[in-house]
Amino acid sequence: MELSPVQVRVLGCLIEKERTTPDSYPLTMNALLAACNQTTNRHPIVALTEATVASAVENLRAADLVRVDYSRSNRAEKYRQVLDRASRLDGAEISVLGVLMLRGPQTAAELRTRTERLHAFADPSGVDAVLARLAERPEPLVVRLGRGVGQKEPRWAHLLAGPPEFDEGPPSSEPTRSPRAERLEALEASVAGLTRELEQLRAEHAALAALVRDLVG
């Protein structure tokens, strides 16, 4: 498969939110757009429009990589990723792949830190084993690159958008965020999702109340 950068961002966000904020998953279009345009845990930082994200979602649906969830009590469509099912990826593999999709080429050490919120590895060698499995598939999903400037380890990149550019990763001086900051961001995202759902429920309640008044009147 060869996806566009926007499709990669959409899939990566769905993977991340599924594993870090399950109570707010699957995502509405508004929540997905906000996730795509986050300024933390993203490289590169983008400012996508709803039309651009919606187009990417439709293409991913056509490729059977995204599914829509419908609910009678919720008028907004919600989206979930099915890349893990389509490609037969376990929780560890989809987590590592998702972080690569959202943050560009990274060393194994960086991936070990950045996948903590998505998947708990039993030991440090777990990420290395996952990378090896993803690279050795009949159609590899990751590739090992050379070392970045100032780095001691080689970097890894996903192949969902074709062969990567060597220098597409963030500078090696990028600070590593603490687990506490990561958890705080996940909590903020969860609260934001619940707030959006509450606002929608209020709007639906107001519409229902108006309908009842019209019927009674």
The 8 nearest C-alpha neighbors of each residue, nearest first, counted from 0:
[[1, 159, 2, 160, 161, 158, 138, 140],
 [2, 0, 160, 159, 161, 3, 158, 162],
 [1, 3, 160, 159, 6, 7, 0, 4],
 [2, 4, 6, 5, 160, 7, 1, 55],
 [5, 3, 7, 6, 8, 2, 160, 9],
 [6, 4, 8, 7, 3, 9, 55, 52],
 [5, 7, 9, 3, 55, 8, 4, 2],
 [6, 8, 4, 10, 5, 9, 11, 100],
 [9, 7, 5, 11, 6, 10, 12, 101],
 [10, 8, 6, 12, 11, 7, 5, 13],
 [11, 9, 13, 7, 12, 8, 6, 14],
 [12, 10, 97, 8, 14, 100, 9, 13],
 [13, 11, 15, 9, 14, 10, 34, 16],
 [12, 14, 10, 16, 15, 11, 80, 17],
 [15, 13, 11, 17, 12, 16, 97, 10],
 [16, 14, 12, 13, 18, 17, 19, 11],
 [15, 17, 19, 20, 13, 18, 14, 12],
 [18, 16, 21, 14, 15, 24, 19, 13],
 [17, 19, 117, 16, 15, 21, 20, 14],
 [18, 20, 16, 117, 17, 15, 21, 116],
 [21, 19, 16, 22, 23, 189, 17, 18],
 [22, 20, 24, 17, 23, 18, 19, 16],
 [23, 21, 20, 24, 189, 193, 25, 192],
 [24, 22, 21, 192, 20, 189, 25, 26],
 [25, 23, 21, 26, 22, 17, 20, 16],
 [24, 26, 79, 78, 77, 23, 17, 27],
 [27, 25, 77, 24, 78, 30, 31, 28],
 [26, 28, 77, 30, 29, 76, 31, 78],
 [27, 29, 31, 30, 32, 26, 77, 76],
 [30, 28, 32, 27, 31, 33, 26, 49],
 [29, 31, 33, 27, 32, 28, 26, 34],
 [30, 32, 28, 34, 33, 29, 26, 27],
 [33, 31, 35, 29, 34, 30, 28, 36],
 [34, 32, 30, 36, 31, 35, 37, 29],
 [35, 33, 31, 37, 32, 36, 12, 30],
 [36, 34, 32, 33, 37, 31, 8, 12],
 [35, 37, 33, 46, 34, 45, 32, 38],
 [38, 36, 34, 39, 35, 33, 41, 44],
 [37, 39, 44, 41, 36, 40, 45, 42],
 [40, 38, 41, 37, 44, 42, 184, 36],
 [41, 39, 102, 38, 42, 101, 37, 98],
 [42, 40, 102, 101, 39, 44, 43, 38],
 [43, 41, 102, 44, 103, 101, 169, 40],
 [42, 44, 41, 45, 102, 103, 169, 101],
 [43, 45, 42, 41, 38, 36, 46, 37],
 [44, 46, 36, 47, 43, 35, 37, 38],
 [47, 45, 36, 48, 44, 35, 37, 32],
 [46, 48, 45, 51, 36, 49, 52, 35],
 [49, 47, 51, 50, 52, 46, 32, 53],
 [48, 50, 52, 51, 53, 32, 47, 28],
 [49, 51, 53, 48, 52, 54, 47, 55],
 [52, 50, 54, 48, 49, 53, 47, 55],
 [51, 53, 55, 49, 54, 50, 56, 48],
 [54, 52, 56, 50, 55, 51, 49, 57],
 [55, 53, 57, 51, 56, 52, 50, 58],
 [54, 56, 52, 58, 6, 53, 57, 59],
 [57, 55, 59, 53, 54, 58, 60, 52],
 [56, 58, 60, 54, 59, 55, 61, 53],
 [57, 59, 61, 55, 60, 56, 62, 54],
 [60, 58, 62, 56, 64, 61, 57, 65],
 [61, 59, 65, 63, 57, 62, 58, 64],
 [60, 62, 58, 59, 63, 57, 64, 65],
 [61, 63, 59, 60, 64, 58, 65, 57],
 [64, 62, 60, 61, 65, 59, 66, 81],
 [63, 65, 82, 81, 59, 62, 60, 80],
 [66, 64, 80, 60, 59, 81, 79, 63],
 [65, 67, 79, 78, 60, 80, 68, 81],
 [68, 66, 78, 77, 69, 76, 79, 65],
 [69, 67, 77, 78, 76, 66, 70, 79],
 [68, 70, 76, 67, 77, 71, 73, 75],
 [71, 69, 73, 72, 68, 74, 76, 75],
 [70, 72, 73, 74, 69, 75, 76, 68],
 [73, 71, 70, 74, 200, 69, 203, 75],
 [74, 72, 70, 71, 75, 69, 76, 200],
 [73, 75, 76, 72, 71, 70, 69, 199],
 [76, 74, 73, 77, 27, 69, 28, 70],
 [75, 77, 69, 27, 68, 74, 67, 78],
 [78, 76, 27, 26, 68, 25, 67, 75],
 [77, 79, 67, 26, 25, 66, 68, 27],
 [80, 78, 25, 66, 65, 13, 67, 81],
 [79, 81, 65, 82, 13, 64, 66, 10],
 [82, 80, 64, 84, 83, 65, 85, 79],
 [83, 81, 64, 85, 84, 80, 86, 65],
 [82, 84, 88, 81, 86, 87, 85, 93],
 [85, 83, 87, 81, 82, 86, 88, 64],
 [84, 86, 82, 83, 87, 81, 64, 63],
 [85, 87, 83, 84, 88, 82, 81, 64],
 [88, 86, 84, 83, 85, 89, 82, 93],
 [87, 89, 83, 86, 92, 93, 84, 90],
 [88, 90, 92, 91, 93, 87, 83, 94],
 [91, 89, 93, 92, 94, 88, 118, 83],
 [90, 92, 94, 89, 93, 118, 95, 129],
 [91, 93, 89, 95, 94, 90, 88, 129],
 [92, 94, 96, 90, 95, 91, 88, 97],
 [95, 93, 97, 91, 92, 96, 117, 90],
 [96, 94, 98, 92, 97, 93, 91, 114],
 [95, 97, 93, 99, 94, 98, 92, 100],
 [98, 96, 11, 100, 94, 99, 95, 93],
 [97, 99, 101, 95, 100, 96, 102, 94],
 [98, 100, 103, 96, 102, 97, 101, 157],
 [101, 99, 97, 98, 11, 102, 103, 7],
 [100, 102, 98, 41, 99, 11, 8, 103],
 [103, 101, 42, 41, 99, 100, 98, 40],
 [102, 104, 168, 99, 100, 42, 101, 105],
 [105, 103, 156, 168, 155, 154, 99, 102],
 [106, 104, 154, 155, 109, 103, 110, 107],
 [105, 107, 154, 109, 108, 153, 155, 152],
 [106, 108, 110, 109, 111, 127, 105, 126],
 [109, 107, 111, 106, 110, 112, 105, 152],
 [110, 108, 106, 112, 111, 107, 105, 113],
 [109, 111, 107, 113, 112, 108, 114, 106],
 [110, 112, 108, 109, 114, 113, 107, 126],
 [113, 111, 109, 110, 114, 115, 108, 175],
 [112, 114, 110, 115, 111, 109, 98, 116],
 [113, 115, 117, 116, 111, 112, 110, 118],
 [116, 114, 117, 118, 113, 119, 112, 111],
 [117, 115, 114, 118, 19, 113, 181, 182],
 [118, 116, 114, 18, 115, 94, 19, 15],
 [119, 117, 115, 114, 116, 91, 120, 94],
 [118, 120, 115, 121, 117, 116, 114, 91],
 [119, 121, 122, 125, 118, 123, 126, 115],
 [120, 122, 119, 125, 123, 124, 118, 126],
 [121, 123, 124, 120, 125, 126, 119, 111],
 [124, 122, 125, 126, 111, 120, 121, 127],
 [123, 125, 127, 122, 126, 128, 121, 120],
 [124, 126, 128, 123, 127, 122, 120, 129],
 [125, 127, 129, 128, 124, 130, 111, 123],
 [128, 126, 130, 124, 125, 129, 131, 107],
 [127, 129, 131, 125, 126, 130, 132, 124],
 [130, 128, 126, 132, 131, 127, 92, 133],
 [129, 131, 133, 127, 132, 128, 134, 126],
 [130, 132, 128, 134, 129, 133, 135, 127],
 [133, 131, 129, 135, 134, 130, 128, 136],
 [132, 134, 130, 140, 131, 135, 136, 141],
 [135, 133, 139, 141, 131, 132, 136, 142],
 [134, 136, 132, 133, 139, 131, 137, 138],
 [135, 137, 139, 138, 133, 134, 132, 140],
 [138, 136, 139, 135, 134, 140, 133, 132],
 [137, 139, 136, 140, 135, 134, 133, 0],
 [140, 138, 134, 136, 141, 135, 133, 137],
 [139, 141, 158, 133, 157, 134, 159, 138],
 [142, 140, 157, 134, 158, 156, 139, 133],
 [141, 143, 156, 155, 134, 157, 144, 158],
 [142, 144, 155, 154, 156, 153, 145, 141],
 [145, 143, 154, 155, 153, 142, 146, 165],
 [144, 146, 153, 154, 147, 143, 165, 152],
 [147, 145, 153, 152, 150, 154, 151, 148],
 [146, 148, 150, 149, 145, 154, 171, 153],
 [147, 149, 150, 146, 171, 170, 151, 166],
 [148, 150, 147, 171, 151, 146, 172, 170],
 [151, 149, 147, 148, 152, 146, 171, 153],
 [150, 152, 146, 149, 153, 147, 148, 106],
 [151, 153, 150, 146, 106, 154, 107, 147],
 [154, 152, 146, 145, 144, 106, 155, 143],
 [155, 153, 106, 105, 144, 104, 146, 143],
 [154, 156, 143, 104, 105, 144, 142, 106],
 [157, 155, 104, 141, 142, 99, 103, 143],
 [156, 158, 141, 140, 159, 99, 142, 100],
 [159, 157, 161, 140, 141, 160, 162, 156],
 [158, 160, 1, 161, 2, 157, 0, 140],
 [161, 159, 1, 2, 158, 3, 4, 162],
 [160, 162, 158, 1, 159, 163, 2, 0],
 [163, 161, 158, 164, 160, 157, 159, 142],
 [164, 162, 165, 161, 156, 158, 167, 160],
 [163, 165, 167, 166, 162, 168, 104, 156],
 [166, 164, 167, 163, 144, 168, 145, 104],
 [165, 167, 164, 168, 147, 169, 104, 163],
 [166, 168, 164, 165, 103, 169, 104, 163],
 [167, 169, 104, 103, 166, 170, 105, 102],
 [170, 168, 171, 42, 167, 173, 103, 102],
 [171, 169, 172, 173, 168, 148, 147, 166],
 [170, 172, 173, 169, 149, 150, 148, 147],
 [173, 171, 170, 174, 169, 149, 175, 150],
 [172, 174, 171, 170, 175, 169, 176, 168],
 [175, 173, 172, 176, 171, 177, 170, 169],
 [174, 176, 177, 173, 109, 112, 113, 172],
 [177, 175, 174, 180, 178, 181, 179, 113],
 [176, 178, 180, 179, 181, 175, 182, 112],
 [179, 177, 181, 180, 182, 176, 115, 116],
 [180, 178, 182, 177, 181, 183, 176, 184],
 [181, 179, 183, 177, 178, 182, 184, 176],
 [180, 182, 178, 184, 179, 183, 185, 177],
 [183, 181, 185, 179, 184, 180, 178, 186],
 [184, 182, 180, 186, 185, 181, 179, 187],
 [183, 185, 187, 181, 186, 182, 188, 180],
 [184, 186, 182, 188, 183, 187, 189, 19],
 [187, 185, 189, 183, 184, 188, 182, 190],
 [188, 186, 184, 190, 189, 185, 191, 183],
 [189, 187, 191, 185, 186, 190, 184, 192],
 [188, 190, 186, 192, 187, 191, 20, 23],
 [191, 189, 193, 187, 192, 188, 194, 186],
 [192, 190, 194, 188, 189, 193, 187, 195],
 [191, 193, 189, 195, 190, 194, 23, 188],
 [194, 192, 196, 190, 195, 191, 197, 189],
 [195, 193, 191, 197, 192, 196, 190, 198],
 [194, 196, 198, 192, 193, 197, 191, 199],
 [195, 197, 193, 199, 194, 198, 200, 192],
 [198, 196, 200, 194, 199, 195, 193, 201],
 [199, 197, 201, 195, 196, 200, 194, 202],
 [198, 200, 202, 196, 201, 197, 203, 195],
 [201, 199, 197, 203, 202, 198, 204, 196],
 [202, 200, 204, 198, 199, 203, 205, 197],
 [201, 203, 199, 205, 200, 204, 206, 198],
 [202, 204, 200, 206, 205, 201, 207, 199],
 [205, 203, 201, 207, 202, 206, 200, 208],
 [206, 204, 208, 202, 203, 207, 201, 209],
 [205, 207, 203, 209, 204, 208, 202, 210],
 [208, 206, 210, 204, 209, 205, 203, 211],
 [207, 209, 205, 211, 210, 206, 204, 212],
 [208, 210, 212, 206, 207, 211, 205, 213],
 [209, 211, 207, 213, 208, 212, 214, 206],
 [212, 210, 214, 208, 213, 209, 215, 207],
 [211, 213, 209, 215, 210, 214, 216, 208],
 [212, 214, 216, 210, 211, 215, 209, 208],
 [215, 213, 211, 212, 216, 210, 209, 208],
 [214, 216, 212, 213, 211, 210, 209, 208],
 [215, 213, 214, 212, 211, 210, 209, 208]]
